[in-house]
Amino acid sequence: MSPYCPSPQPLSPVGRGALISPLPLAGEGSGERVNKTVTNDQYLINKAKYLRTNQTDAEERLWYYLRAHRFMGLKFKRQKPVGQFIVDFVCLEIKLIIEADGGQHGNDADAKRDAWLKAQGFTVLRFWNNDILGQTDAVLERIRQTVLALSPNPFCASGIGE
């Protein structure tokens, strides 16, 4: 075997190419434990980053209108961890969450999630992806009406910043 080519590492049992760590030598590894587990917070942050780089077409369309204070002068964040959940879009200023839902949504888990978010003081709007893509103006108008109802900011209520 060439000195420039390292010996191949065995594949994990899952078959995804992850390396298996060798067993510790006799007397090594006892008493010391290196915590390599990912905390729940770090897991959510990593998942949110992944979701931001892998948006659906509907999320991308909605984000075009919500980003950079474009929508009524409000700051929206996308794929943001809130508690133990990751929400598609959130405006923390008025505690508004907007969800773009595909076919996997609309079940009991979503109802429990919405109940928890509402208990934290958030208003949750859900739109089907096909509505966001096919009826964007109607979706934006519904968001606008909700913002007007929630907003303590007179500039938003007057329409300044739109």
Backbone as numpy.savetxt, mean C-alpha at the origin, in Angstrom:
# Nx Ny Nz CAx CAy CAz Cx Cy Cz
37.39 -27.82 -11.00 36.54 -26.65 -11.00 37.43 -25.42 -11.00
37.06 -24.42 -11.74 37.83 -23.20 -11.89 37.87 -22.42 -10.58
39.03 -21.80 -10.25 39.08 -20.99 -9.04 38.24 -19.74 -9.16
37.83 -19.38 -10.37 37.01 -18.18 -10.57 35.53 -18.47 -10.52
35.19 -19.69 -10.48 33.78 -20.08 -10.44 33.48 -20.73 -9.10
32.74 -20.06 -8.23 32.46 -20.66 -6.93 31.61 -21.91 -7.09
31.74 -22.78 -6.11 30.93 -24.00 -6.16 29.47 -23.64 -6.01
28.59 -24.32 -6.72 27.17 -24.00 -6.66 26.60 -24.28 -5.27
25.70 -23.43 -4.86 25.01 -23.61 -3.59 23.74 -24.41 -3.85
23.34 -25.24 -2.88 22.10 -26.00 -3.08 20.90 -25.06 -3.06
19.88 -25.40 -3.83 18.66 -24.62 -3.84 17.81 -24.94 -2.62
16.98 -23.98 -2.26 16.09 -24.22 -1.14 15.06 -25.27 -1.52
14.43 -25.90 -0.52 13.41 -26.90 -0.85 12.27 -26.30 -1.65
12.04 -24.99 -1.52 10.96 -24.35 -2.25 11.30 -24.25 -3.73
12.60 -24.25 -4.04 13.01 -24.22 -5.42 13.09 -22.83 -6.02
13.14 -21.79 -5.20 13.19 -20.43 -5.71 14.62 -19.89 -5.81
15.59 -20.72 -5.55 16.96 -20.27 -5.69 17.54 -19.65 -4.44
16.81 -19.63 -3.34 17.34 -19.08 -2.11 18.42 -20.00 -1.58
19.43 -19.42 -1.01 20.52 -20.22 -0.48 20.17 -20.79 0.88
20.62 -22.00 1.13 20.42 -22.61 2.43 21.66 -22.33 3.25
21.49 -21.81 4.46 22.67 -21.58 5.28 23.19 -22.90 5.79
24.52 -23.00 5.85 25.08 -24.25 6.34 24.80 -24.39 7.83
24.78 -25.64 8.29 24.60 -25.88 9.72 25.81 -25.38 10.48
25.61 -24.85 11.69 26.77 -24.38 12.45 27.68 -25.54 12.80
28.97 -25.26 12.89 29.93 -26.26 13.31 29.70 -26.59 14.78
30.22 -27.68 15.23 30.04 -28.08 16.63 30.48 -26.96 17.55
29.63 -26.60 18.49 29.95 -25.56 19.47 29.61 -24.17 19.00
29.28 -23.99 17.71 28.91 -22.67 17.23 27.40 -22.52 17.28
26.97 -21.32 17.45 25.56 -21.03 17.37 24.79 -21.29 18.64
25.40 -21.86 19.65 24.64 -22.11 20.87 24.69 -20.87 21.75
23.57 -20.49 22.27 23.51 -19.35 23.17 23.32 -18.03 22.45
23.80 -17.90 21.23 23.63 -16.67 20.49 22.54 -16.87 19.46
21.70 -15.88 19.37 20.69 -15.97 18.33 20.66 -14.65 17.60
20.85 -14.70 16.33 20.78 -13.50 15.51 19.35 -13.41 15.01
18.70 -12.31 15.34 17.31 -12.14 14.94 17.28 -11.62 13.50
16.97 -12.51 12.59 16.88 -12.12 11.18 15.43 -12.03 10.72
14.51 -12.10 11.65 13.11 -12.00 11.26 12.77 -10.55 10.96
11.90 -10.37 10.03 11.47 -9.04 9.65 10.29 -8.66 10.53
10.34 -7.48 11.11 9.23 -7.04 11.95 8.02 -6.77 11.06
6.86 -6.75 11.68 5.63 -6.49 10.94 5.68 -5.12 10.27
6.23 -4.11 10.99 6.33 -2.77 10.41 7.21 -2.79 9.16
8.35 -3.47 9.24 9.25 -3.53 8.09 8.61 -4.31 6.94
7.86 -5.35 7.27 7.15 -6.10 6.23 6.16 -5.19 5.50
5.40 -4.40 6.26 4.43 -3.50 5.64 5.12 -2.45 4.77
6.23 -1.93 5.25 6.97 -0.92 4.48 7.48 -1.54 3.18
8.05 -2.72 3.27 8.56 -3.39 2.06 7.44 -3.72 1.08
6.31 -4.18 1.61 5.17 -4.50 0.75 4.62 -3.24 0.09
4.56 -2.15 0.85 4.07 -0.88 0.29 4.98 -0.41 -0.84
6.29 -0.53 -0.64 7.23 -0.15 -1.70 7.00 -0.99 -2.95
6.80 -2.29 -2.75 6.54 -3.17 -3.88 5.25 -2.75 -4.61
4.21 -2.47 -3.85 2.94 -2.09 -4.45 3.04 -0.76 -5.20
3.85 0.16 -4.69 4.03 1.44 -5.38 4.70 1.25 -6.74
5.59 0.29 -6.83 6.27 0.07 -8.10 5.51 -0.87 -9.03
4.43 -1.46 -8.54 3.64 -2.40 -9.34 2.16 -2.02 -9.29
1.86 -0.79 -9.66 0.49 -0.31 -9.62 -0.39 -0.98 -10.68
-1.67 -1.05 -10.39 -2.63 -1.45 -11.41 -2.87 -0.25 -12.32
-3.47 -0.48 -13.47 -3.80 0.62 -14.37 -4.73 1.63 -13.70
-5.68 1.12 -12.92 -6.62 2.01 -12.24 -5.91 2.86 -11.18
-5.01 2.25 -10.43 -4.26 3.02 -9.43 -3.40 4.09 -10.09
-2.79 3.71 -11.20 -1.96 4.68 -11.93 -2.79 5.85 -12.44
-3.97 5.57 -12.95 -4.85 6.64 -13.45 -5.27 7.56 -12.31
-5.71 6.99 -11.20 -6.16 7.80 -10.07 -4.99 8.60 -9.48
-3.82 7.98 -9.39 -2.66 8.67 -8.84 -2.28 9.88 -9.68
-2.49 9.82 -10.98 -2.20 10.96 -11.85 -2.96 12.20 -11.37
-4.19 12.02 -10.94 -5.02 13.15 -10.51 -4.79 13.54 -9.04
-4.38 12.58 -8.22 -4.25 12.85 -6.78 -2.86 13.35 -6.38
-1.85 13.04 -7.14 -0.47 13.32 -6.73 -0.13 14.81 -6.79
0.90 15.18 -6.06 1.51 16.51 -6.12 0.52 17.65 -5.87
-0.38 17.44 -4.93 -1.36 18.47 -4.54 -2.25 18.89 -5.72
-2.39 18.04 -6.73 -3.19 18.39 -7.91 -4.68 18.40 -7.61
-5.11 17.58 -6.67 -6.54 17.45 -6.42 -6.92 18.33 -5.22
-7.52 19.47 -5.51 -8.03 20.39 -4.50 -6.93 20.84 -3.52
-5.70 20.80 -3.96 -4.60 21.25 -3.13 -4.24 20.32 -1.98
-4.78 19.10 -1.99 -4.55 18.16 -0.89 -3.36 17.26 -1.18
-2.68 16.85 -0.12 -1.55 15.94 -0.25 -2.05 14.51 -0.02
-1.98 13.71 -1.05 -2.31 12.29 -0.96 -1.02 11.48 -0.98
-1.03 10.37 -0.27 0.06 9.41 -0.31 -0.51 8.12 -0.88
0.34 7.35 -1.54 -0.16 6.09 -2.11 0.54 4.90 -1.46
-0.20 3.80 -1.40 0.29 2.56 -0.80 0.97 2.86 0.53
0.19 3.40 1.44 0.68 3.86 2.73 0.22 2.92 3.84
1.14 2.42 4.67 0.72 1.62 5.82 -0.09 2.47 6.81
-1.25 1.97 7.18 -2.09 2.58 8.21 -2.47 1.45 9.16
-1.92 1.50 10.36 -2.12 0.38 11.28 -1.49 -0.87 10.68
-2.26 -1.94 10.64 -1.74 -3.19 10.07 -2.12 -3.36 8.60
-2.65 -2.31 8.00 -3.10 -2.38 6.61 -2.29 -1.46 5.72
-2.32 -1.73 4.42 -1.76 -0.81 3.43 -2.93 -0.30 2.61
-3.10 1.01 2.61 -4.21 1.61 1.87 -3.69 2.12 0.54
-4.55 2.14 -0.47 -4.12 2.57 -1.79 -3.75 4.05 -1.80
-4.66 4.90 -1.30 -4.41 6.34 -1.26 -4.97 6.89 0.04
-4.24 7.83 0.64 -4.73 8.44 1.87 -4.34 9.91 1.90
-5.28 10.73 2.34 -5.02 12.13 2.65 -5.14 12.23 4.17
-4.01 12.35 4.84 -4.01 12.36 6.30 -4.63 13.65 6.85
-4.56 14.72 6.09 -5.09 16.02 6.52 -6.58 15.93 6.84
-7.33 15.23 6.01 -8.77 15.12 6.25 -9.20 13.68 6.55
-8.20 12.78 6.73 -8.43 11.38 7.08 -9.34 10.67 6.07
-8.97 10.82 4.79 -9.72 10.19 3.70 -8.86 9.11 3.07
-9.42 7.92 2.96 -8.77 6.79 2.30 -9.56 6.45 1.05
-8.84 6.24 -0.05 -9.45 5.86 -1.31 -8.86 4.52 -1.73
-9.72 3.57 -2.00 -9.31 2.23 -2.40 -9.75 1.96 -3.83
-8.83 1.45 -4.64 -9.12 1.01 -6.00 -9.20 -0.51 -5.95
-10.39 -1.03 -6.17 -10.62 -2.46 -5.96 -10.76 -3.23 -7.26
-10.05 -4.35 -7.31 -10.20 -5.29 -8.41 -11.15 -6.40 -7.98
-11.12 -7.49 -8.68 -12.03 -8.60 -8.42 -11.80 -9.31 -7.10
-10.62 -9.14 -6.49 -10.32 -9.85 -5.24 -10.92 -9.16 -4.02
-11.57 -8.02 -4.21 -12.10 -7.27 -3.07 -13.61 -7.47 -2.92
-14.17 -6.88 -1.88 -15.60 -6.95 -1.65 -15.99 -8.09 -0.73
-15.07 -8.59 0.08 -15.36 -9.73 0.94 -15.41 -9.31 2.41
-15.52 -10.27 3.31 -15.59 -9.99 4.75 -14.32 -9.33 5.26
-13.18 -9.69 4.71 -11.92 -9.08 5.15 -11.93 -7.58 4.89
-12.47 -7.17 3.74 -12.58 -5.74 3.45 -13.52 -5.04 4.42
-14.61 -5.70 4.77 -15.56 -5.10 5.71 -14.91 -4.90 7.09
-14.15 -5.89 7.54 -13.45 -5.76 8.83 -12.40 -4.67 8.77
-11.69 -4.64 7.67 -10.66 -3.61 7.48 -11.28 -2.22 7.49
-12.37 -2.04 6.74 -13.05 -0.74 6.71 -13.56 -0.35 8.08
-14.09 -1.31 8.83 -14.59 -1.03 10.17 -13.46 -0.54 11.08
-12.29 -1.19 10.99 -11.15 -0.76 11.81 -10.69 0.64 11.41
-10.60 0.89 10.09 -10.17 2.21 9.62 -11.16 3.29 10.04
-12.44 3.00 9.95 -13.46 3.97 10.38 -13.39 4.23 11.88
-13.08 3.19 12.64 -12.93 3.37 14.10 -11.74 4.27 14.42
-10.77 4.36 13.51 -9.63 5.25 13.70 -9.92 6.66 13.20
-11.14 6.88 12.70 -11.55 8.21 12.26 -11.42 8.46 10.77
-11.10 7.44 9.99 -10.95 7.61 8.54 -12.29 7.43 7.84
-12.44 8.13 6.74 -13.54 7.89 5.81 -12.95 7.07 4.67
-13.63 5.99 4.29 -13.11 5.10 3.26 -14.03 5.14 2.05
-13.45 5.45 0.90 -14.17 5.39 -0.38 -13.58 4.24 -1.18
-14.45 3.40 -1.72 -14.01 2.28 -2.56 -14.60 2.44 -3.95
-13.73 2.24 -4.95 -14.16 2.29 -6.34 -13.64 1.05 -7.06
-14.47 0.49 -7.92 -14.03 -0.64 -8.74 -13.05 -0.12 -9.79
-12.08 -0.94 -10.11 -11.09 -0.55 -11.11 -11.73 -0.15 -12.43
-12.73 -0.91 -12.87 -13.37 -0.59 -14.15 -14.08 0.76 -14.12
-14.58 1.18 -12.95 -15.19 2.51 -12.83 -14.13 3.60 -12.90
-12.98 3.38 -12.27 -11.90 4.36 -12.32 -11.41 4.54 -13.75
-11.30 3.44 -14.47 -10.80 3.50 -15.84 -11.85 4.00 -16.83
-13.11 3.63 -16.63 -14.16 3.98 -17.59 -14.96 5.22 -17.26
-14.99 5.60 -15.99 -15.80 6.75 -15.57 -14.98 7.63 -14.61
-13.80 8.00 -15.05 -12.86 8.73 -14.20 -13.46 10.02 -13.66
-14.17 10.77 -14.52 -14.74 12.05 -14.07 -15.76 11.84 -12.96
-16.58 10.81 -13.06 -17.57 10.53 -12.02 -16.89 10.14 -10.71
-15.82 9.36 -10.79 -15.07 8.97 -9.59 -14.46 10.20 -8.94
-13.84 11.06 -9.73 -13.23 12.28 -9.19 -14.28 13.20 -8.57
-15.45 13.26 -9.17 -16.52 14.09 -8.61 -16.99 13.55 -7.26
-17.09 12.24 -7.16 -17.47 11.64 -5.87 -16.42 11.92 -4.80
-15.16 11.85 -5.17 -14.08 12.18 -4.23 -14.18 13.66 -3.84
-14.42 14.52 -4.82 -14.53 15.96 -4.55 -15.65 16.26 -3.57
-16.80 15.64 -3.78 -17.95 15.86 -2.89 -17.62 15.39 -1.46
-16.91 14.27 -1.36 -16.52 13.76 -0.04 -15.53 14.71 0.62
-14.57 15.21 -0.14 -13.59 16.16 0.41 -14.31 17.40 0.92
-15.26 17.92 0.15 -16.00 19.10 0.59 -16.75 18.84 1.89
-17.30 17.65 2.03 -18.04 17.31 3.24 -17.11 17.14 4.44
-15.89 16.70 4.22 -14.95 16.43 5.31 -14.06 17.60 5.66
-13.87 18.50 4.72 -12.80 19.47 4.85 -13.10 20.60 5.83
-12.20 20.78 6.80 -12.30 21.93 7.68 -11.65 23.15 7.04
-10.97 22.93 5.91 -10.21 23.98 5.24 -11.13 24.78 4.33
-11.30 26.09 4.58 -12.19 26.88 3.71 -11.69 26.97 2.28
-10.38 26.84 2.06 -9.86 26.89 0.69 -10.36 25.71 -0.12
-10.42 24.53 0.50 -10.93 23.35 -0.21 -12.41 23.51 -0.48
-13.14 24.01 0.49 -14.59 24.17 0.34 -14.92 25.16 -0.75
-14.07 26.18 -0.95 -14.34 27.18 -1.97 -13.88 26.73 -3.35
-13.12 25.62 -3.40 -12.64 25.12 -4.68 -11.27 25.65 -5.07
-10.67 26.50 -4.23 -9.33 27.01 -4.54 -8.36 25.84 -4.48
-7.47 25.79 -5.44 -6.49 24.71 -5.48 -6.89 23.59 -6.42
-8.06 23.69 -7.00 -8.47 22.66 -7.95 -7.81 22.88 -9.28
